Amino acid sequence: MTRRDKLLDAAWNHPTGLRFADFATLLARCGWVLDRQGGSHRVWYSPQGARLPVQEGQAGKAKPYQVRQFLTIYQRENP
């Protein structure tokens, strides 16, 4: 199982516990591109052009709703 697969599994099973650094790694390993950063907001684009702004939540964790948004887009683009 690759690192990307492990991170995807963690995101699906426990989106509230995903560290922000792991979320950024997951985005990059799934082919997403970091377009720009303005303050705390980072704007990522999927391989098919979907836009997802993300920012770090409390205690270095990814915001769960942003992880779920990513998973929805990922599932739609990778049937």
Buried (B, 14 or more C-beta within 10 A) or exposed (E): EEEBEEBBEBBEEEBEEBBBEBBBBBBEBBBBEEEEEEEEEBBBBBEEEBEBBBBBBEEEBBBBEBBBBBBEBBEEBEE
